């Protein structure tokens, strides 16, 4: 009886582990769609940008490597707006404690950043993309397939190099 109970618990745990990681977006897989609110209160979904490469950056205002890469991402955003070569979506881990909408708005204003910031208040996008470390950046090609991930701080040159590799 004990053996059967132990075996049943192990099977259930294994199923739970696979279910948890089934949504994790990996290189070569279709990018998981999400819908989040931006700082202006508008709903934004990844699906809106089908047909264009997308750079997703998961970050938080309290994260030093995230803060360090923000000027580079702001420059990248300006370039993308001029060239239309890709879309940059900055996904803030808005947990309601360390990061709130108000904190993010103050941070953006204080630093003169004007990138599109999406607020992941429920952690849904972070869960879909299996975010374990901040910052984490995903490169999604124009067909909606994840073509690369950068974990930890990065810069404009690395992102552009990865974008160039998907064309």
URWO-V930233 format. One line per field, one symbol per residue. ss: DSSP state (2 for helix, 1 for strand, 0 for the rest). psi: psi as a letter, one per 40 degrees, with the letter a starting at -180 (. if undefined). A space follows every 50 residues. Layout:
ss->???
psi->???
//
This chain:
ss->02222222222222222222220000000100001111000011122220 00011111100002222222222222222222200011111100000000 22222222220000001110000222220000000111110000111111 10000222222222200
psi->ddddddddddddddddddddedehhiheihhhiihiiaeeeihhidddfi eiihhhhhiidehdddddedddddddddddddefdihhhhhhggeecdhi ddddddddddefhfihhihgdeedddddefhdiiihhihhieefhheihh hiiaidddddddddee.
//
